[in-house]
Amino acid sequence: MGKKKKSPLFGQSVPQDCAYCYHNGGPADRPACTLRLPGPGENCRSYLYNPLLRTPRPSPPLRTDFDPEDFKL
């Protein structure tokens, strides 16, 4: 059997952002490149996307407007 093609976690086009770079050595609000490369907003040839640095979206609110009729069989 053939190997299954791996697909990126967050789609094909993740924008280049120093906050998500593998070489980021600072907090998300103040990224600091450990390679001392160009600052945020500039092109970086050593950019390597790290999905573990992304913060997940907040979960949607739970529905709480149930009636007692909803729980009857």
PyRosetta script that sets phi, psi and omega in degrees:
from pyrosetta import init, pose_from_sequence

init()
pose = pose_from_sequence("MGKKKKSPLFGQSVPQDCAYCYHNGGPADRPACTLRLPGPGENCRSYLYNPLLRTPRPSPPLRTDFDPEDFKL")
pose.set_psi(1, 152.8)
pose.set_omega(1, 179.2)
pose.set_phi(2, -84.2)
pose.set_psi(2, 162.0)
pose.set_omega(2, 178.1)
pose.set_phi(3, -78.1)
pose.set_psi(3, 146.8)
pose.set_omega(3, 176.8)
pose.set_phi(4, -80.7)
pose.set_psi(4, 133.7)
pose.set_omega(4, -178.8)
pose.set_phi(5, -71.6)
pose.set_psi(5, 130.3)
pose.set_omega(5, 178.4)
pose.set_phi(6, -78.1)
pose.set_psi(6, 137.0)
pose.set_omega(6, 176.0)
pose.set_phi(7, -113.9)
pose.set_psi(7, 148.7)
pose.set_omega(7, 179.7)
pose.set_phi(8, -61.0)
pose.set_psi(8, 150.7)
pose.set_omega(8, -176.7)
pose.set_phi(9, -66.4)
pose.set_psi(9, -39.0)
pose.set_omega(9, -174.4)
pose.set_phi(10, -116.8)
pose.set_psi(10, 34.6)
pose.set_omega(10, 177.2)
pose.set_phi(11, 96.1)
pose.set_psi(11, 178.9)
pose.set_omega(11, -175.9)
pose.set_phi(12, -79.9)
pose.set_psi(12, -31.3)
pose.set_omega(12, -172.9)
pose.set_phi(13, -119.5)
pose.set_psi(13, 87.2)
pose.set_omega(13, 173.6)
pose.set_phi(14, -90.4)
pose.set_psi(14, 124.4)
pose.set_omega(14, -178.5)
pose.set_phi(15, -65.0)
pose.set_psi(15, 143.6)
pose.set_omega(15, -178.9)
pose.set_phi(16, -71.4)
pose.set_psi(16, 117.1)
pose.set_omega(16, -177.8)
pose.set_phi(17, -140.5)
pose.set_psi(17, 129.9)
pose.set_omega(17, -178.0)
pose.set_phi(18, -62.4)
pose.set_psi(18, -24.1)
pose.set_omega(18, -179.9)
pose.set_phi(19, -67.3)
pose.set_psi(19, -24.2)
pose.set_omega(19, -178.9)
pose.set_phi(20, -105.1)
pose.set_psi(20, 7.8)
pose.set_omega(20, -176.4)
pose.set_phi(21, -80.9)
pose.set_psi(21, 145.7)
pose.set_omega(21, 178.1)
pose.set_phi(22, -62.7)
pose.set_psi(22, -29.1)
pose.set_omega(22, -177.3)
pose.set_phi(23, -88.5)
pose.set_psi(23, 9.0)
pose.set_omega(23, 179.6)
pose.set_phi(24, -74.0)
pose.set_psi(24, 124.2)
pose.set_omega(24, -178.4)
pose.set_phi(25, -111.4)
pose.set_psi(25, 4.1)
pose.set_omega(25, -178.0)
pose.set_phi(26, -118.6)
pose.set_psi(26, -179.8)
pose.set_omega(26, 176.7)
pose.set_phi(27, -68.6)
pose.set_psi(27, 167.0)
pose.set_omega(27, -175.0)
pose.set_phi(28, -64.1)
pose.set_psi(28, -32.9)
pose.set_omega(28, -178.3)
pose.set_phi(29, -78.6)
pose.set_psi(29, -19.8)
pose.set_omega(29, 177.1)
pose.set_phi(30, -135.3)
pose.set_psi(30, 75.6)
pose.set_omega(30, -178.5)
pose.set_phi(31, -65.0)
pose.set_psi(31, 141.1)
pose.set_omega(31, 178.1)
pose.set_phi(32, -132.5)
pose.set_psi(32, 122.0)
pose.set_omega(32, -177.9)
pose.set_phi(33, -75.0)
pose.set_psi(33, 127.2)
pose.set_omega(33, 178.7)
pose.set_phi(34, -75.6)
pose.set_psi(34, -16.5)
pose.set_omega(34, 178.5)
pose.set_phi(35, -91.6)
pose.set_psi(35, -2.1)
pose.set_omega(35, -178.2)
pose.set_phi(36, 57.9)
pose.set_psi(36, 47.2)
pose.set_omega(36, 179.7)
pose.set_phi(37, -95.7)
pose.set_psi(37, -178.6)
pose.set_omega(37, -178.4)
pose.set_phi(38, -51.7)
pose.set_psi(38, 151.5)
pose.set_omega(38, -177.4)
pose.set_phi(39, -72.4)
pose.set_psi(39, -178.0)
pose.set_omega(39, -179.3)
pose.set_phi(40, -60.6)
pose.set_psi(40, 144.1)
pose.set_omega(40, 179.7)
pose.set_phi(41, 88.0)
pose.set_psi(41, -12.2)
pose.set_omega(41, 178.3)
pose.set_phi(42, -100.7)
pose.set_psi(42, 157.2)
pose.set_omega(42, 179.5)
pose.set_phi(43, -71.6)
pose.set_psi(43, 135.1)
pose.set_omega(43, -179.6)
pose.set_phi(44, -126.3)
pose.set_psi(44, 123.3)
pose.set_omega(44, -178.7)
pose.set_phi(45, -79.3)
pose.set_psi(45, -15.8)
pose.set_omega(45, -179.2)
pose.set_phi(46, -99.6)
pose.set_psi(46, 14.7)
pose.set_omega(46, -179.1)
pose.set_phi(47, -63.2)
pose.set_psi(47, 128.8)
pose.set_omega(47, 178.8)
pose.set_phi(48, -134.6)
pose.set_psi(48, 113.3)
pose.set_omega(48, -174.5)
pose.set_phi(49, -68.0)
pose.set_psi(49, 130.9)
pose.set_omega(49, 177.1)
pose.set_phi(50, -119.9)
pose.set_psi(50, 104.9)
pose.set_omega(50, -176.3)
pose.set_phi(51, -66.5)
pose.set_psi(51, -18.2)
pose.set_omega(51, -179.4)
pose.set_phi(52, -73.8)
pose.set_psi(52, -14.0)
pose.set_omega(52, 178.2)
pose.set_phi(53, -85.3)
pose.set_psi(53, -10.0)
pose.set_omega(53, 178.9)
pose.set_phi(54, -74.9)
pose.set_psi(54, 144.0)
pose.set_omega(54, 173.8)
pose.set_phi(55, -95.2)
pose.set_psi(55, 133.7)
pose.set_omega(55, -177.7)
pose.set_phi(56, -69.5)
pose.set_psi(56, 155.1)
pose.set_omega(56, 176.2)
pose.set_phi(57, -66.8)
pose.set_psi(57, 149.7)
pose.set_omega(57, 176.3)
pose.set_phi(58, -67.4)
pose.set_psi(58, 147.3)
pose.set_omega(58, -179.0)
pose.set_phi(59, -73.5)
pose.set_psi(59, 149.5)
pose.set_omega(59, -179.5)
pose.set_phi(60, -67.9)
pose.set_psi(60, 154.2)
pose.set_omega(60, -180.0)
pose.set_phi(61, -66.2)
pose.set_psi(61, 147.3)
pose.set_omega(61, 179.3)
pose.set_phi(62, -79.7)
pose.set_psi(62, 146.7)
pose.set_omega(62, 178.0)
pose.set_phi(63, -79.4)
pose.set_psi(63, 126.5)
pose.set_omega(63, -177.8)
pose.set_phi(64, -123.2)
pose.set_psi(64, 6.0)
pose.set_omega(64, -177.6)
pose.set_phi(65, -94.4)
pose.set_psi(65, 58.1)
pose.set_omega(65, 179.5)
pose.set_phi(66, -90.7)
pose.set_psi(66, 151.2)
pose.set_omega(66, 175.1)
pose.set_phi(67, -103.9)
pose.set_psi(67, 157.1)
pose.set_omega(67, 174.8)
pose.set_phi(68, -60.1)
pose.set_psi(68, -24.3)
pose.set_omega(68, 177.0)
pose.set_phi(69, -64.0)
pose.set_psi(69, -28.0)
pose.set_omega(69, -179.1)
pose.set_phi(70, -66.4)
pose.set_psi(70, -22.3)
pose.set_omega(70, -174.8)
pose.set_phi(71, -104.2)
pose.set_psi(71, 5.4)
pose.set_omega(71, 178.3)
pose.set_phi(72, -89.5)
pose.set_psi(72, 145.1)
pose.set_omega(72, 177.3)
pose.set_phi(73, -92.5)
pose.dump_pdb("model.pdb")
